[in-house]
Amino acid sequence: MSETATALIKQTLENSQKAAILPGIEERLINMTQLEAILSRKKSSIYSMIKDGTFPPGYLSGPKSRVWRLSEVMTWIDNLPKAN
């Protein structure tokens, strides 16, 4: 991942008070608001990609809330086709 993308993700997460860090596990979970900021996409677009099977579905953290592993999101970004 480019340094610019990494810096943007780091800044987005540092500015958010809603990031969850699991004790003893270095994996960070992000919520929809953070995901929207990282991907620069709206919630409806993200759910459309999930429905199409082109984006990881995440994990249910409550009856109506979902979280994603930051590492899975970063892997998805890394695997996007490169622009010409």
N, C-alpha and C positions, 0 to 999 in steps of 0.2 A: 504494500500500500504506500502511496506517496506520502512524503512528509507533510504536505499541506492537508491531505485527508486525515491523517493521524492527528495533526494539531487541531483540526476542526472538531473531530470526535472528542478529543480530550477536553477542549474548551466547552463543548456542549454538555458533557457529563459533569464537569466541574461547576458549571453554572446551575445545574439542576439539583434541587434538594430532594428529589424523589428517587434517586438511584439506590438500588438495594445491593448491598454487598453481603454475601453469605459468610458467616464466621468460619474461618479455617479453610475457605475455598477462595481462590483468587479469581474465580469467574464472576464477572459482573452481570447483573440482570438489568435490562433497560425496559422502560414502559413505552406506551404508544407515543406519548408526547416527545420523548427523547428520540424514538425511532423516526418520527416525522422530521425532526430537526436534522438528524444524521443523514437521512436519505433525501431531504428536500422534497418530500412528497406528502400529500394529504392522506388522511386515514382511509378514505374511500379507495384511493389508488393502491394503498398497501393491502387492504382486504381483497381487492380485485386480483392482485398478484398472488395472494395466498390461495384464493379460489381456483385460479388458473394453474396452480402448482409450480409457479415460478419464483416463489419466495417462501422461506421457512415459516411454518404456521405458529411457531412460538409455543408457549406453555401457559396453561390456565393457572392464574394465581388467585382466582376467586371466581364466583359465579359469572361475573360479567367483565372480568379483567384478564389481560394477557400480558406476558413478559417475554422477552427474547434474550438469549445469551449474546452478549456483545461479540464474542468470538465467532458465532455463527453468522451474524450480520456482516462482520468484517470479511469473512470467507466469501459470502455472497457478493460483496462489493468487489473483492479481488478477482472473482470469476466472471465479472461482467465483460462483455466484448470491448476491446480497445477501440477507441475512435480513430479514424484514419487521419 
